[in-house]
Amino acid sequence: MFKCHVCGGNSAKTEFVSEVFKMDDRRVLVEHIPALVCDRCGESTFSRETTERIRLLVHGSARPVKTVPLEVFALA
């Protein structure tokens, strides 16, 4: 049974999402991640297996499929 760790919602749908992860001083975008997405607040939750696959992908010897420029704004 699903329970959202952010809002406490109890229903979700399976979707593929993209997520930016901060790795030391760089950010990486991982696309097409299978996730449960809370119907109430939209928070994505990954399985342990998916989280481990992401970790191995970004910390291992895999090469990115593409590199894209990233615009950075500071609200200060």
HTML snippet that shows the backbone in 3Dmol.js (N, CA, C, O; Angstrom):
<script src="https://3Dmol.org/build/3Dmol-min.js"></script>
<div id="view" style="width:600px;height:400px;position:relative"></div>
<script>
const pdb = `
ATOM      1  N   MET A   1       0.830  -1.178   0.000  1.00  0.00           N
ATOM      2  CA  MET A   1       0.000   0.000   0.000  1.00  0.00           C
ATOM      3  C   MET A   1       0.881   1.251   0.000  1.00  0.00           C
ATOM      4  O   MET A   1       1.884   1.302   0.712  1.00  0.00           O
ATOM      5  N   PHE A   2       0.522   2.231  -0.773  1.00  0.00           N
ATOM      6  CA  PHE A   2       1.286   3.469  -0.901  1.00  0.00           C
ATOM      7  C   PHE A   2       0.878   4.471   0.170  1.00  0.00           C
ATOM      8  O   PHE A   2      -0.306   4.627   0.472  1.00  0.00           O
ATOM      9  N   LYS A   3       1.886   5.159   0.751  1.00  0.00           N
ATOM     10  CA  LYS A   3       1.636   6.291   1.633  1.00  0.00           C
ATOM     11  C   LYS A   3       2.719   7.323   1.349  1.00  0.00           C
ATOM     12  O   LYS A   3       3.907   7.051   1.521  1.00  0.00           O
ATOM     13  N   CYS A   4       2.301   8.510   0.913  1.00  0.00           N
ATOM     14  CA  CYS A   4       3.245   9.567   0.561  1.00  0.00           C
ATOM     15  C   CYS A   4       3.963  10.070   1.816  1.00  0.00           C
ATOM     16  O   CYS A   4       3.326  10.364   2.827  1.00  0.00           O
ATOM     17  N   HIS A   5       5.277  10.165   1.743  1.00  0.00           N
ATOM     18  CA  HIS A   5       6.063  10.638   2.880  1.00  0.00           C
ATOM     19  C   HIS A   5       6.013  12.162   3.016  1.00  0.00           C
ATOM     20  O   HIS A   5       6.493  12.700   4.013  1.00  0.00           O
ATOM     21  N   VAL A   6       5.440  12.871   2.031  1.00  0.00           N
ATOM     22  CA  VAL A   6       5.348  14.329   2.094  1.00  0.00           C
ATOM     23  C   VAL A   6       3.985  14.772   2.631  1.00  0.00           C
ATOM     24  O   VAL A   6       3.914  15.524   3.604  1.00  0.00           O
ATOM     25  N   CYS A   7       2.901  14.304   1.994  1.00  0.00           N
ATOM     26  CA  CYS A   7       1.568  14.800   2.354  1.00  0.00           C
ATOM     27  C   CYS A   7       0.683  13.766   3.041  1.00  0.00           C
ATOM     28  O   CYS A   7      -0.392  14.106   3.536  1.00  0.00           O
ATOM     29  N   GLY A   8       1.123  12.499   3.078  1.00  0.00           N
ATOM     30  CA  GLY A   8       0.322  11.455   3.702  1.00  0.00           C
ATOM     31  C   GLY A   8      -0.739  10.868   2.787  1.00  0.00           C
ATOM     32  O   GLY A   8      -1.516  10.015   3.217  1.00  0.00           O
ATOM     33  N   GLY A   9      -0.790  11.311   1.516  1.00  0.00           N
ATOM     34  CA  GLY A   9      -1.756  10.767   0.562  1.00  0.00           C
ATOM     35  C   GLY A   9      -1.584   9.267   0.403  1.00  0.00           C
ATOM     36  O   GLY A   9      -0.504   8.728   0.646  1.00  0.00           O
ATOM     37  N   ASN A  10      -2.650   8.596  -0.007  1.00  0.00           N
ATOM     38  CA  ASN A  10      -2.571   7.135  -0.094  1.00  0.00           C
ATOM     39  C   ASN A  10      -2.860   6.580  -1.482  1.00  0.00           C
ATOM     40  O   ASN A  10      -3.138   5.390  -1.622  1.00  0.00           O
ATOM     41  N   SER A  11      -2.799   7.427  -2.515  1.00  0.00           N
ATOM     42  CA  SER A  11      -2.950   6.900  -3.868  1.00  0.00           C
ATOM     43  C   SER A  11      -1.889   7.507  -4.767  1.00  0.00           C
ATOM     44  O   SER A  11      -1.506   8.668  -4.616  1.00  0.00           O
ATOM     45  N   ALA A  12      -1.422   6.694  -5.708  1.00  0.00           N
ATOM     46  CA  ALA A  12      -0.359   7.123  -6.611  1.00  0.00           C
ATOM     47  C   ALA A  12      -0.533   6.422  -7.940  1.00  0.00           C
ATOM     48  O   ALA A  12      -1.226   5.411  -8.048  1.00  0.00           O
ATOM     49  N   LYS A  13       0.114   6.984  -8.954  1.00  0.00           N
ATOM     50  CA  LYS A  13       0.128   6.343 -10.263  1.00  0.00           C
ATOM     51  C   LYS A  13       1.582   6.112 -10.663  1.00  0.00           C
ATOM     52  O   LYS A  13       2.480   6.838 -10.237  1.00  0.00           O
ATOM     53  N   THR A  14       1.797   5.100 -11.479  1.00  0.00           N
ATOM     54  CA  THR A  14       3.130   4.799 -11.983  1.00  0.00           C
ATOM     55  C   THR A  14       3.395   5.670 -13.201  1.00  0.00           C
ATOM     56  O   THR A  14       2.602   5.699 -14.141  1.00  0.00           O
ATOM     57  N   GLU A  15       4.511   6.376 -13.175  1.00  0.00           N
ATOM     58  CA  GLU A  15       4.906   7.254 -14.281  1.00  0.00           C
ATOM     59  C   GLU A  15       6.414   7.170 -14.460  1.00  0.00           C
ATOM     60  O   GLU A  15       7.126   6.650 -13.601  1.00  0.00           O
ATOM     61  N   PHE A  16       6.888   7.687 -15.583  1.00  0.00           N
ATOM     62  CA  PHE A  16       8.315   7.877 -15.793  1.00  0.00           C
ATOM     63  C   PHE A  16       8.598   9.358 -15.586  1.00  0.00           C
ATOM     64  O   PHE A  16       7.933  10.209 -16.177  1.00  0.00           O
ATOM     65  N   VAL A  17       9.587   9.671 -14.744  1.00  0.00           N
ATOM     66  CA  VAL A  17       9.904  11.047 -14.396  1.00  0.00           C
ATOM     67  C   VAL A  17      11.368  11.339 -14.685  1.00  0.00           C
ATOM     68  O   VAL A  17      12.159  10.428 -14.927  1.00  0.00           O
ATOM     69  N   SER A  18      11.716  12.611 -14.657  1.00  0.00           N
ATOM     70  CA  SER A  18      13.105  13.065 -14.744  1.00  0.00           C
ATOM     71  C   SER A  18      13.435  13.757 -13.431  1.00  0.00           C
ATOM     72  O   SER A  18      12.583  14.414 -12.831  1.00  0.00           O
ATOM     73  N   GLU A  19      14.672  13.604 -12.992  1.00  0.00           N
ATOM     74  CA  GLU A  19      15.074  14.176 -11.702  1.00  0.00           C
ATOM     75  C   GLU A  19      16.513  14.669 -11.805  1.00  0.00           C
ATOM     76  O   GLU A  19      17.361  14.018 -12.415  1.00  0.00           O
ATOM     77  N   VAL A  20      16.782  15.834 -11.199  1.00  0.00           N
ATOM     78  CA  VAL A  20      18.139  16.374 -11.129  1.00  0.00           C
ATOM     79  C   VAL A  20      18.714  15.998  -9.770  1.00  0.00           C
ATOM     80  O   VAL A  20      18.089  16.225  -8.734  1.00  0.00           O
ATOM     81  N   PHE A  21      19.911  15.421  -9.787  1.00  0.00           N
ATOM     82  CA  PHE A  21      20.597  15.025  -8.559  1.00  0.00           C
ATOM     83  C   PHE A  21      21.875  15.831  -8.438  1.00  0.00           C
ATOM     84  O   PHE A  21      22.563  16.067  -9.430  1.00  0.00           O
ATOM     85  N   LYS A  22      22.194  16.256  -7.219  1.00  0.00           N
ATOM     86  CA  LYS A  22      23.441  16.983  -6.968  1.00  0.00           C
ATOM     87  C   LYS A  22      24.502  15.969  -6.572  1.00  0.00           C
ATOM     88  O   LYS A  22      24.343  15.224  -5.605  1.00  0.00           O
ATOM     89  N   MET A  23      25.586  15.955  -7.334  1.00  0.00           N
ATOM     90  CA  MET A  23      26.693  15.033  -7.104  1.00  0.00           C
ATOM     91  C   MET A  23      27.948  15.860  -6.859  1.00  0.00           C
ATOM     92  O   MET A  23      28.544  16.368  -7.809  1.00  0.00           O
ATOM     93  N   ASP A  24      28.355  16.004  -5.611  1.00  0.00           N
ATOM     94  CA  ASP A  24      29.485  16.865  -5.256  1.00  0.00           C
ATOM     95  C   ASP A  24      29.193  18.284  -5.758  1.00  0.00           C
ATOM     96  O   ASP A  24      28.235  18.912  -5.308  1.00  0.00           O
ATOM     97  N   ASP A  25      30.006  18.789  -6.680  1.00  0.00           N
ATOM     98  CA  ASP A  25      29.820  20.158  -7.188  1.00  0.00           C
ATOM     99  C   ASP A  25      29.111  20.192  -8.545  1.00  0.00           C
ATOM    100  O   ASP A  25      29.107  21.229  -9.208  1.00  0.00           O
ATOM    101  N   ARG A  26      28.525  19.097  -8.956  1.00  0.00           N
ATOM    102  CA  ARG A  26      27.842  19.076 -10.244  1.00  0.00           C
ATOM    103  C   ARG A  26      26.426  18.560 -10.086  1.00  0.00           C
ATOM    104  O   ARG A  26      26.079  17.922  -9.092  1.00  0.00           O
ATOM    105  N   ARG A  27      25.628  18.848 -11.079  1.00  0.00           N
ATOM    106  CA  ARG A  27      24.257  18.355 -11.097  1.00  0.00           C
ATOM    107  C   ARG A  27      24.090  17.467 -12.315  1.00  0.00           C
ATOM    108  O   ARG A  27      24.612  17.764 -13.390  1.00  0.00           O
ATOM    109  N   VAL A  28      23.358  16.377 -12.140  1.00  0.00           N
ATOM    110  CA  VAL A  28      23.110  15.461 -13.249  1.00  0.00           C
ATOM    111  C   VAL A  28      21.608  15.246 -13.382  1.00  0.00           C
ATOM    112  O   VAL A  28      20.885  15.182 -12.388  1.00  0.00           O
ATOM    113  N   LEU A  29      21.161  15.138 -14.603  1.00  0.00           N
ATOM    114  CA  LEU A  29      19.765  14.878 -14.901  1.00  0.00           C
ATOM    115  C   LEU A  29      19.630  13.420 -15.303  1.00  0.00           C
ATOM    116  O   LEU A  29      20.319  12.953 -16.210  1.00  0.00           O
ATOM    117  N   VAL A  30      18.747  12.709 -14.633  1.00  0.00           N
ATOM    118  CA  VAL A  30      18.438  11.322 -14.999  1.00  0.00           C
ATOM    119  C   VAL A  30      17.009  11.325 -15.517  1.00  0.00           C
ATOM    120  O   VAL A  30      16.088  11.773 -14.834  1.00  0.00           O
ATOM    121  N   GLU A  31      16.838  10.823 -16.726  1.00  0.00           N
ATOM    122  CA  GLU A  31      15.526  10.802 -17.364  1.00  0.00           C
ATOM    123  C   GLU A  31      14.948   9.398 -17.363  1.00  0.00           C
ATOM    124  O   GLU A  31      15.666   8.412 -17.196  1.00  0.00           O
ATOM    125  N   HIS A  32      13.642   9.327 -17.550  1.00  0.00           N
ATOM    126  CA  HIS A  32      12.910   8.069 -17.729  1.00  0.00           C
ATOM    127  C   HIS A  32      13.039   7.149 -16.500  1.00  0.00           C
ATOM    128  O   HIS A  32      13.290   5.951 -16.630  1.00  0.00           O
ATOM    129  N   ILE A  33      12.864   7.732 -15.316  1.00  0.00           N
ATOM    130  CA  ILE A  33      12.947   6.972 -14.066  1.00  0.00           C
ATOM    131  C   ILE A  33      11.548   6.455 -13.716  1.00  0.00           C
ATOM    132  O   ILE A  33      10.616   7.252 -13.612  1.00  0.00           O
ATOM    133  N   PRO A  34      11.378   5.146 -13.534  1.00  0.00           N
ATOM    134  CA  PRO A  34      10.077   4.649 -13.094  1.00  0.00           C
ATOM    135  C   PRO A  34       9.825   5.076 -11.645  1.00  0.00           C
ATOM    136  O   PRO A  34      10.677   4.889 -10.777  1.00  0.00           O
ATOM    137  N   ALA A  35       8.645   5.652 -11.397  1.00  0.00           N
ATOM    138  CA  ALA A  35       8.346   6.175 -10.061  1.00  0.00           C
ATOM    139  C   ALA A  35       6.866   6.033  -9.762  1.00  0.00           C
ATOM    140  O   ALA A  35       6.038   5.926 -10.667  1.00  0.00           O
ATOM    141  N   LEU A  36       6.550   6.033  -8.475  1.00  0.00           N
ATOM    142  CA  LEU A  36       5.179   6.207  -8.026  1.00  0.00           C
ATOM    143  C   LEU A  36       5.017   7.692  -7.752  1.00  0.00           C
ATOM    144  O   LEU A  36       5.799   8.271  -6.998  1.00  0.00           O
ATOM    145  N   VAL A  37       4.009   8.318  -8.357  1.00  0.00           N
ATOM    146  CA  VAL A  37       3.789   9.755  -8.205  1.00  0.00           C
ATOM    147  C   VAL A  37       2.487   9.955  -7.447  1.00  0.00           C
ATOM    148  O   VAL A  37       1.425   9.515  -7.887  1.00  0.00           O
ATOM    149  N   CYS A  38       2.578  10.621  -6.304  1.00  0.00           N
ATOM    150  CA  CYS A  38       1.430  10.846  -5.434  1.00  0.00           C
ATOM    151  C   CYS A  38       0.337  11.615  -6.192  1.00  0.00           C
ATOM    152  O   CYS A  38       0.605  12.647  -6.808  1.00  0.00           O
ATOM    153  N   ASP A  39      -0.881  11.103  -6.137  1.00  0.00           N
ATOM    154  CA  ASP A  39      -2.017  11.764  -6.786  1.00  0.00           C
ATOM    155  C   ASP A  39      -2.364  13.086  -6.110  1.00  0.00           C
ATOM    156  O   ASP A  39      -2.950  13.968  -6.738  1.00  0.00           O
ATOM    157  N   ARG A  40      -2.012  13.226  -4.849  1.00  0.00           N
ATOM    158  CA  ARG A  40      -2.388  14.421  -4.084  1.00  0.00           C
ATOM    159  C   ARG A  40      -1.400  15.570  -4.257  1.00  0.00           C
ATOM    160  O   ARG A  40      -1.810  16.697  -4.537  1.00  0.00           O
ATOM    161  N   CYS A  41      -0.083  15.298  -4.091  1.00  0.00           N
ATOM    162  CA  CYS A  41       0.893  16.398  -4.120  1.00  0.00           C
ATOM    163  C   CYS A  41       1.906  16.300  -5.257  1.00  0.00           C
ATOM    164  O   CYS A  41       2.654  17.249  -5.492  1.00  0.00           O
ATOM    165  N   GLY A  42       1.946  15.178  -5.963  1.00  0.00           N
ATOM    166  CA  GLY A  42       2.855  15.040  -7.091  1.00  0.00           C
ATOM    167  C   GLY A  42       4.268  14.600  -6.741  1.00  0.00           C
ATOM    168  O   GLY A  42       5.130  14.544  -7.618  1.00  0.00           O
ATOM    169  N   GLU A  43       4.520  14.287  -5.480  1.00  0.00           N
ATOM    170  CA  GLU A  43       5.848  13.835  -5.059  1.00  0.00           C
ATOM    171  C   GLU A  43       6.161  12.480  -5.686  1.00  0.00           C
ATOM    172  O   GLU A  43       5.321  11.580  -5.695  1.00  0.00           O
ATOM    173  N   SER A  44       7.397  12.342  -6.217  1.00  0.00           N
ATOM    174  CA  SER A  44       7.841  11.085  -6.814  1.00  0.00           C
ATOM    175  C   SER A  44       8.551  10.237  -5.774  1.00  0.00           C
ATOM    176  O   SER A  44       9.336  10.740  -4.972  1.00  0.00           O
ATOM    177  N   THR A  45       8.263   8.937  -5.800  1.00  0.00           N
ATOM    178  CA  THR A  45       8.904   7.981  -4.909  1.00  0.00           C
ATOM    179  C   THR A  45       9.509   6.870  -5.759  1.00  0.00           C
ATOM    180  O   THR A  45       8.854   6.334  -6.653  1.00  0.00           O
ATOM    181  N   PHE A  46      10.779   6.525  -5.472  1.00  0.00           N
ATOM    182  CA  PHE A  46      11.479   5.492  -6.221  1.00  0.00           C
ATOM    183  C   PHE A  46      11.632   4.240  -5.361  1.00  0.00           C
ATOM    184  O   PHE A  46      11.777   4.327  -4.142  1.00  0.00           O
ATOM    185  N   SER A  47      11.598   3.082  -6.005  1.00  0.00           N
ATOM    186  CA  SER A  47      11.838   1.832  -5.290  1.00  0.00           C
ATOM    187  C   SER A  47      13.310   1.761  -4.893  1.00  0.00           C
ATOM    188  O   SER A  47      14.135   2.507  -5.419  1.00  0.00           O
ATOM    189  N   ARG A  48      13.630   0.876  -3.981  1.00  0.00           N
ATOM    190  CA  ARG A  48      15.038   0.681  -3.581  1.00  0.00           C
ATOM    191  C   ARG A  48      15.871   0.249  -4.771  1.00  0.00           C
ATOM    192  O   ARG A  48      16.995   0.715  -4.954  1.00  0.00           O
ATOM    193  N   GLU A  49      15.312  -0.652  -5.588  1.00  0.00           N
ATOM    194  CA  GLU A  49      16.039  -1.145  -6.760  1.00  0.00           C
ATOM    195  C   GLU A  49      16.332  -0.004  -7.740  1.00  0.00           C
ATOM    196  O   GLU A  49      17.435   0.085  -8.280  1.00  0.00           O
ATOM    197  N   THR A  50      15.350   0.862  -7.968  1.00  0.00           N
ATOM    198  CA  THR A  50      15.549   1.990  -8.868  1.00  0.00           C
ATOM    199  C   THR A  50      16.575   2.960  -8.302  1.00  0.00           C
ATOM    200  O   THR A  50      17.426   3.458  -9.039  1.00  0.00           O
ATOM    201  N   THR A  51      16.508   3.232  -7.013  1.00  0.00           N
ATOM    202  CA  THR A  51      17.474   4.125  -6.371  1.00  0.00           C
ATOM    203  C   THR A  51      18.889   3.580  -6.522  1.00  0.00           C
ATOM    204  O   THR A  51      19.818   4.343  -6.786  1.00  0.00           O
ATOM    205  N   GLU A  52      19.061   2.285  -6.361  1.00  0.00           N
ATOM    206  CA  GLU A  52      20.380   1.664  -6.507  1.00  0.00           C
ATOM    207  C   GLU A  52      20.854   1.740  -7.959  1.00  0.00           C
ATOM    208  O   GLU A  52      22.034   1.989  -8.208  1.00  0.00           O
ATOM    209  N   ARG A  53      19.961   1.532  -8.909  1.00  0.00           N
ATOM    210  CA  ARG A  53      20.327   1.635 -10.325  1.00  0.00           C
ATOM    211  C   ARG A  53      20.780   3.057 -10.658  1.00  0.00           C
ATOM    212  O   ARG A  53      21.743   3.239 -11.404  1.00  0.00           O
ATOM    213  N   ILE A  54      20.093   4.066 -10.111  1.00  0.00           N
ATOM    214  CA  ILE A  54      20.480   5.463 -10.333  1.00  0.00           C
ATOM    215  C   ILE A  54      21.859   5.718  -9.738  1.00  0.00           C
ATOM    216  O   ILE A  54      22.710   6.336 -10.378  1.00  0.00           O
ATOM    217  N   ARG A  55      22.081   5.246  -8.518  1.00  0.00           N
ATOM    218  CA  ARG A  55      23.377   5.439  -7.858  1.00  0.00           C
ATOM    219  C   ARG A  55      24.510   4.834  -8.674  1.00  0.00           C
ATOM    220  O   ARG A  55      25.546   5.470  -8.869  1.00  0.00           O
ATOM    221  N   LEU A  56      24.320   3.618  -9.148  1.00  0.00           N
ATOM    222  CA  LEU A  56      25.350   2.963  -9.947  1.00  0.00           C
ATOM    223  C   LEU A  56      25.569   3.687 -11.274  1.00  0.00           C
ATOM    224  O   LEU A  56      26.695   3.771 -11.764  1.00  0.00           O
ATOM    225  N   LEU A  57      24.499   4.203 -11.844  1.00  0.00           N
ATOM    226  CA  LEU A  57      24.593   4.910 -13.117  1.00  0.00           C
ATOM    227  C   LEU A  57      25.424   6.178 -12.986  1.00  0.00           C
ATOM    228  O   LEU A  57      26.338   6.396 -13.781  1.00  0.00           O
ATOM    229  N   VAL A  58      25.129   7.014 -12.006  1.00  0.00           N
ATOM    230  CA  VAL A  58      25.802   8.315 -11.910  1.00  0.00           C
ATOM    231  C   VAL A  58      27.164   8.237 -11.225  1.00  0.00           C
ATOM    232  O   VAL A  58      28.002   9.114 -11.433  1.00  0.00           O
ATOM    233  N   HIS A  59      27.404   7.207 -10.414  1.00  0.00           N
ATOM    234  CA  HIS A  59      28.707   7.068  -9.754  1.00  0.00           C
ATOM    235  C   HIS A  59      29.614   6.071 -10.458  1.00  0.00           C
ATOM    236  O   HIS A  59      30.801   5.988 -10.144  1.00  0.00           O
ATOM    237  N   GLY A  60      29.075   5.320 -11.399  1.00  0.00           N
ATOM    238  CA  GLY A  60      29.850   4.294 -12.079  1.00  0.00           C
ATOM    239  C   GLY A  60      30.551   4.805 -13.314  1.00  0.00           C
ATOM    240  O   GLY A  60      30.836   5.996 -13.435  1.00  0.00           O
ATOM    241  N   SER A  61      30.823   3.907 -14.218  1.00  0.00           N
ATOM    242  CA  SER A  61      31.581   4.241 -15.419  1.00  0.00           C
ATOM    243  C   SER A  61      30.673   4.569 -16.610  1.00  0.00           C
ATOM    244  O   SER A  61      31.164   4.752 -17.723  1.00  0.00           O
ATOM    245  N   ALA A  62      29.376   4.643 -16.391  1.00  0.00           N
ATOM    246  CA  ALA A  62      28.455   4.962 -17.480  1.00  0.00           C
ATOM    247  C   ALA A  62      28.723   6.362 -18.013  1.00  0.00           C
ATOM    248  O   ALA A  62      29.101   7.261 -17.262  1.00  0.00           O
ATOM    249  N   ARG A  63      28.529   6.537 -19.293  1.00  0.00           N
ATOM    250  CA  ARG A  63      28.697   7.839 -19.934  1.00  0.00           C
ATOM    251  C   ARG A  63      27.310   8.449 -20.141  1.00  0.00           C
ATOM    252  O   ARG A  63      26.361   7.723 -20.441  1.00  0.00           O
ATOM    253  N   PRO A  64      27.178   9.756 -19.988  1.00  0.00           N
ATOM    254  CA  PRO A  64      25.874  10.383 -20.233  1.00  0.00           C
ATOM    255  C   PRO A  64      25.466  10.219 -21.696  1.00  0.00           C
ATOM    256  O   PRO A  64      26.317  10.172 -22.584  1.00  0.00           O
ATOM    257  N   VAL A  65      24.157  10.132 -21.939  1.00  0.00           N
ATOM    258  CA  VAL A  65      23.664  10.011 -23.314  1.00  0.00           C
ATOM    259  C   VAL A  65      23.722  11.343 -24.042  1.00  0.00           C
ATOM    260  O   VAL A  65      23.744  11.379 -25.272  1.00  0.00           O
ATOM    261  N   LYS A  66      23.747  12.453 -23.283  1.00  0.00           N
ATOM    262  CA  LYS A  66      23.887  13.781 -23.874  1.00  0.00           C
ATOM    263  C   LYS A  66      24.277  14.757 -22.779  1.00  0.00           C
ATOM    264  O   LYS A  66      24.135  14.467 -21.592  1.00  0.00           O
ATOM    265  N   THR A  67      24.767  15.915 -23.189  1.00  0.00           N
ATOM    266  CA  THR A  67      25.097  17.000 -22.269  1.00  0.00           C
ATOM    267  C   THR A  67      24.314  18.219 -22.738  1.00  0.00           C
ATOM    268  O   THR A  67      24.280  18.527 -23.929  1.00  0.00           O
ATOM    269  N   VAL A  68      23.682  18.913 -21.786  1.00  0.00           N
ATOM    270  CA  VAL A  68      22.867  20.082 -22.121  1.00  0.00           C
ATOM    271  C   VAL A  68      23.289  21.261 -21.261  1.00  0.00           C
ATOM    272  O   VAL A  68      23.700  21.077 -20.115  1.00  0.00           O
ATOM    273  N   PRO A  69      23.193  22.484 -21.806  1.00  0.00           N
ATOM    274  CA  PRO A  69      23.494  23.663 -20.976  1.00  0.00           C
ATOM    275  C   PRO A  69      22.396  23.848 -19.928  1.00  0.00           C
ATOM    276  O   PRO A  69      21.253  23.440 -20.130  1.00  0.00           O
ATOM    277  N   LEU A  70      22.757  24.457 -18.828  1.00  0.00           N
ATOM    278  CA  LEU A  70      21.813  24.675 -17.736  1.00  0.00           C
ATOM    279  C   LEU A  70      21.872  26.132 -17.319  1.00  0.00           C
ATOM    280  O   LEU A  70      22.934  26.640 -16.961  1.00  0.00           O
ATOM    281  N   GLU A  71      20.737  26.799 -17.365  1.00  0.00           N
ATOM    282  CA  GLU A  71      20.670  28.170 -16.894  1.00  0.00           C
ATOM    283  C   GLU A  71      20.494  28.175 -15.383  1.00  0.00           C
ATOM    284  O   GLU A  71      19.701  27.406 -14.839  1.00  0.00           O
ATOM    285  N   VAL A  72      21.238  29.046 -14.710  1.00  0.00           N
ATOM    286  CA  VAL A  72      21.212  29.111 -13.251  1.00  0.00           C
ATOM    287  C   VAL A  72      20.796  30.511 -12.835  1.00  0.00           C
ATOM    288  O   VAL A  72      21.363  31.501 -13.297  1.00  0.00           O
ATOM    289  N   PHE A  73      19.807  30.585 -11.962  1.00  0.00           N
ATOM    290  CA  PHE A  73      19.324  31.852 -11.420  1.00  0.00           C
ATOM    291  C   PHE A  73      19.487  31.824  -9.911  1.00  0.00           C
ATOM    292  O   PHE A  73      19.375  30.764  -9.295  1.00  0.00           O
ATOM    293  N   ALA A  74      19.749  32.974  -9.311  1.00  0.00           N
ATOM    294  CA  ALA A  74      19.849  33.091  -7.857  1.00  0.00           C
ATOM    295  C   ALA A  74      18.787  34.085  -7.384  1.00  0.00           C
ATOM    296  O   ALA A  74      18.720  35.213  -7.871  1.00  0.00           O
ATOM    297  N   LEU A  75      17.988  33.669  -6.463  1.00  0.00           N
ATOM    298  CA  LEU A  75      16.964  34.537  -5.889  1.00  0.00           C
ATOM    299  C   LEU A  75      17.506  35.070  -4.580  1.00  0.00           C
ATOM    300  O   LEU A  75      17.205  34.545  -3.508  1.00  0.00           O
ATOM    301  N   ALA A  76      18.308  36.118  -4.675  1.00  0.00           N
ATOM    302  CA  ALA A  76      18.950  36.652  -3.477  1.00  0.00           C
ATOM    303  C   ALA A  76      18.943  38.163  -3.508  1.00  0.00           C
ATOM    304  O   ALA A  76      19.441  38.802  -2.581  1.00  0.00           O
TER     305      ALA A  76
END
`;
const viewer = $3Dmol.createViewer("view");
viewer.addModel(pdb, "pdb");
viewer.setStyle({}, {cartoon: {color: "spectrum"}});
viewer.zoomTo();
viewer.render();
</script>
